[in-house]
Amino acid sequence: MANTMAQKTKSGRFEGEDYRKGALERLNDAYILLRAGQFSGSASDAGRAVEGMLRSVIWKRDADVRAGKKSLETGHNLRDLLTHVRNLGLLSSAEPKDDGLDEQVQRIAQLWFNNMRFASSKFVETHWFRLGEVHKGRTMKQATESFCFDCEEVLKRCEILCQR
């Protein structure tokens, strides 16, 4: 099995476990950057972790994606990825945690954008200020900590969805 996974990874095709491992690494990177005071880099990596974990859920739970019948090249829109997960029937309106996942991803998607990785810290802080995330009573550090915690919760919920 290890050889098969290594061969597929060497071929350049990402699979569910590759997305999952990368997502967990990006979240770890986000916390390292947070502790170092690199808040925009931290937020960028935390958002990328959410994207990777949503892709992991889709890859693991969508047979057409695994078979190559459908592409996972959906762009970097977290809302679109969440919609794909929802369309797989993995989220239930009867399950309060699933509603919470939806709300968290929507909030993360409002604050995170793919090109954040290129943005200056000042740009991200100004963007978050305009959105009301950073304000007189809430620093960029506090906002980034909260953002990382939300991203971590999404990753935990996605791990559960992968098992459904």
C-alpha positions in Angstrom: 0.0 0.0 0.0 2.8 2.4 0.8 4.4 1.8 -2.6 1.0 2.5 -4.3 0.6 5.8 -2.5 4.2 6.8 -3.2 3.7 6.0 -6.9 0.5 8.0 -7.1 2.1 10.9 -5.3 5.2 10.8 -7.5 2.8 10.9 -10.5 1.8 14.4 -9.3 -1.8 13.4 -8.6 -2.9 14.7 -5.2 -5.3 12.4 -3.3 -7.4 12.9 -0.2 -4.6 12.0 2.2 -2.2 14.4 0.5 -4.7 17.3 0.9 -5.3 16.3 4.5 -1.6 16.1 5.5 -0.9 19.4 3.7 -3.8 21.0 5.5 -2.5 19.9 8.9 1.0 21.2 8.0 -0.4 24.6 6.9 -2.3 24.9 10.2 0.8 24.1 12.1 2.7 26.7 10.1 -0.1 29.2 10.9 0.4 28.8 14.6 4.2 29.1 14.2 3.7 32.4 12.3 1.1 33.6 14.8 3.6 33.0 17.7 6.2 34.9 15.7 3.9 37.9 15.2 3.5 37.3 11.5 -0.3 37.7 11.5 -1.1 38.0 7.8 1.1 35.0 7.0 -0.6 33.1 9.8 -4.0 33.9 8.5 -3.0 33.0 5.0 -1.8 29.6 6.0 -4.8 28.9 8.2 -7.2 29.7 5.4 -5.2 27.5 3.0 -5.5 24.7 5.6 -9.3 25.0 5.5 -9.1 24.9 1.7 -7.0 21.8 1.8 -9.1 20.0 4.3 -12.3 20.7 2.4 -10.6 19.3 -0.7 -9.6 16.2 1.3 -13.3 15.6 2.3 -14.4 16.0 -1.3 -11.7 13.7 -2.6 -12.3 11.0 -0.1 -16.1 11.1 -0.3 -16.7 11.8 -4.1 -16.2 8.7 -6.1 -16.3 10.6 -9.4 -13.4 12.9 -8.2 -11.4 9.9 -7.1 -12.0 8.1 -10.4 -11.0 11.2 -12.4 -14.5 11.7 -13.9 -14.8 15.1 -12.2 -12.2 17.6 -11.5 -11.3 19.0 -8.1 -10.0 22.2 -9.8 -12.7 24.4 -8.3 -10.5 27.4 -7.7 -9.9 28.6 -4.2 -13.4 29.6 -3.2 -14.1 28.1 0.2 -17.9 28.7 -0.3 -17.8 26.6 -3.5 -15.9 23.8 -1.8 -18.4 23.8 1.1 -21.2 23.6 -1.4 -19.6 20.6 -3.0 -19.3 19.0 0.5 -23.0 19.8 1.2 -24.0 18.4 -2.2 -22.4 15.1 -1.2 -25.0 14.8 1.5 -22.4 15.0 4.3 -24.0 17.9 6.1 -27.3 17.6 7.9 -29.5 20.5 8.9 -30.5 18.3 11.9 -26.9 18.2 13.1 -26.1 21.5 15.0 -22.3 20.9 14.4 -22.9 20.9 10.7 -24.7 24.3 10.9 -21.7 25.6 12.9 -19.3 24.3 10.2 -21.2 26.2 7.6 -21.1 29.4 9.6 -17.4 29.0 10.4 -16.5 28.4 6.7 -18.6 31.4 5.7 -16.8 33.6 8.2 -13.4 32.3 7.2 -14.3 32.8 3.5 -15.2 36.4 4.2 -11.8 37.1 5.7 -9.5 34.9 3.7 -8.6 35.1 0.0 -6.2 33.1 -2.1 -4.0 36.0 -2.9 -3.5 36.8 0.8 -0.2 34.9 0.5 1.1 37.8 -1.6 -0.4 40.6 0.4 1.5 42.8 2.8 0.6 42.7 6.5 -0.7 46.3 6.3 -3.0 45.3 3.4 -4.5 42.4 5.3 -4.9 44.4 8.5 -6.7 47.2 6.5 -8.9 44.7 4.8 -9.9 43.1 8.1 -10.4 46.6 9.6 -12.8 47.5 6.8 -14.7 44.2 7.5 -14.9 45.1 11.2 -12.7 42.2 12.3 -10.0 44.5 13.6 -11.1 47.6 15.4 -10.2 49.9 18.4 -11.0 47.1 20.9 -9.6 44.2 18.9 -6.0 44.0 17.6 -4.8 42.2 14.6 -3.2 39.7 16.9 -6.5 38.9 18.6 -8.3 38.7 15.3 -5.7 36.3 13.9 -5.8 34.1 17.0 -9.6 33.9 16.6 -9.3 33.2 12.9 -6.8 30.4 13.5 -9.0 28.8 16.2 -12.0 28.9 13.8 -9.8 27.3 11.0 -8.7 24.6 13.5 -12.3 23.8 14.4 -13.2 23.4 10.7 -10.3 21.0 10.2 -11.5 18.9 13.1 -15.1 18.8 11.7 -13.7 17.9 8.3 -11.8 15.0 9.8 -15.2 13.7 11.1 -16.8 14.2 7.7 -14.1 12.1 6.1 -15.2 9.2 8.4 -19.0 9.4 7.5 
